[in-house]
Amino acid sequence: MKMWLFLAIVLLLNFACSKDQPANNAETKHFVLKWNENQATTQEIEEAKRFAEEVYTKYLEYFGVENLPQEKTIINLGGDAFSENGGAPRIPFVNENGEIFLFRFETGYLGELPHEFAHVLRFYKGWSSDGFLEEGLAELMSSKLFPENVGFSLYGFSTTIAAGLWLNEDNLIPLQELKDKHFDLNLACLVQSYPLRADFFKFVLEEYGKEDFMNFIYAPDAGSYGSYERIYGENFEALEELWLQNLQQRIDALGDTQSQLQAYQAKISSLQFYICKRGIDF
Ligand SMILES: [Zn+2]
């Protein structure tokens, strides 16, 4: 239920900022795009129509038609993420009707679409009540199906690099803390929370296989501590430890680790993300 409360709050904040309903729309086989006159160019609309269908196709291949939305998904293109007055950007989200809201970042409108579509997929098949799982799953699938994606949070890098940046670092947020304090830490620490969760679930998926992963995410108690232990035979704490060891091995095995870590670090520094600090934020 907390997920709904969170979405409702985000929704209210966003509605408070937008003055009018989108006046234009365009349809593809599986999507309806909506925008106001000044919010999207013809080129952006054409690109969104093409890319949305590509996203649908890749999710269809991975999850099967029975797990995809049975009706067209609405995508709202809401204009620039950053206002001229500065301040925090508007963050893409899925509302309580399963509609996607995207905003224009320096990478365009579409960098966050694969992530948001994973939320829509869950919306139609039932969310878990666990934000840690839902956000982790969305970022995992985005990185897995669209590894070249240049949007938040990986900017075209692997989860190994984006999560590895925090490995052996004082500001590595423990997963259990990210899970227990999801609503406090998720957006406040987003440049840490999104890659760390995505890489954790990448490890779980690749180590234990797709069948267990599907059983896990569609379990009635998906994301609960008990669901990890039941399906993976390890408790969450043990899985976190195994993941950290595995991440270290992957980092050590990369040939050009340092240059990739530096390039990713430079990218997130240029975007001026706040970095949560041990003892202050967590
Ligand atoms: Zn999300």
Residues whose N, C-alpha, C, O or C-beta is under 5 A from the ligand:
A	BS01	ZN	E135 A138
